[in-house]
Amino acid sequence: MCQYSAIEGVANDWHLVHLGSRAVGGAGLIIAEACAVTAEGRITPNDLGLWNDEQIPALKRITDFIKEQGSVAGIQLAHAGRKASFPQPWRGTALLTKDQGGWEPVAPTAIAFNDKYAQPHELSTAEIGLLIHQFAEAASRAHQAGFQLIELHAAHGYLINEFLSPLSNHRKDDYGGSFENRCRFLLEIVKAVKEKWPSNLPLFVRISATEWVEGGWTINDSIALSKELKNLGIDLIDCSSGGNAANAKIALTPGYQVPLAKAVRDGAAILTGAVGLITNAKQAQTILEQGEADLIFLGRELLRDPYFPLHAAKELGVEIVWPEQYQRAKK
């Protein structure tokens, strides 16, 4: 969950306490947040970044603490694409102008998300090649910063998702048109990242498994893409949805995206993660027991309760290790 609290992409005490609390609270894996691979790839000027070496030490301090608590430290590598250059959400929803510290967003095609967003610059082939290189360089920095897992953010209408979708990608070159061409950007990023990322460490991809609109990306597209990603050595598909079509109508019910995780899991024979309105221990456990997904991702529920895993273990009758400092409160 983005915290919009970094300065020039550099993490600070807020990130240490925020992420450290979840480690103390018993989370097995902590994916920090979407971390921009370029300054222009931020949603807001206050997003985390890994586009230069100066951003490494503050993250290393955090990953060291996470690992000391027995958790795994992960990071999303992301580029906001046409959804870039906005203020922190609590400061309003108006696009930042250049005078306000904003910048020109980029995209596969010069199509704005909606009338509140800027018309983005359409990336050239050379610029696409540079971005692929920048994803790989960010992966190298992530390893130097102590992260043990990378998730490539290809969901929610951000840049990679924009390339995948026929709604936002109207290109006529090798990166647009056919399904194969629209997938090319992501697949080339995966190949480049794998050259920089240790082969013994996991690499996930987060996708919007459906766009919930006619003519958009579908679950069948996600299954086909996931087969390609499996062939490239991706370990797990994190199945979210939506975010690229402003007119999408999504029925938000408990576990509404779980069927997407199951469809990809069964159709592509790859591990999947379930996410979205999973809010209690029994619900999460049932998803795993019924083979609908292999991993449970929690977002807002972990914002509400950093100690959800400790409470869940007690509810399910599972014995887990509490921090020594908290032992006196265990019973």
Buried (B, 14 or more C-beta within 10 A) or exposed (E): EBBBBBEEBBBBEEBBEBBBBBBBBBBEBBBBBBBBBBBBBBBBBBBBBBBBEEBBEBBBBBBEBBBEBBBBBBBBBBBBBBBBBBBBEEEEEEBBEEEEEBBEBBBBBBBBBEEEBBEBBBBEEEEBEEBBBBBBBBBBBBBBBBBBBBBBBBBBBBBBBBBBBBBBBEBEEEBBBEBEBBBBBBBBBBEBBBEBBEEEBBBBBBBBBBBBBEEBBBBEBBBBBBBBBBEBEBBBBBBBBBBBBBEBEBEEEEBBBBBBBBBBBEBBEBBBBBBBBBBBBEBBBEBEEEEBBBBBBBBEBBEEBBBBBBBBBBEEEEEBEBBEEEEEEEE
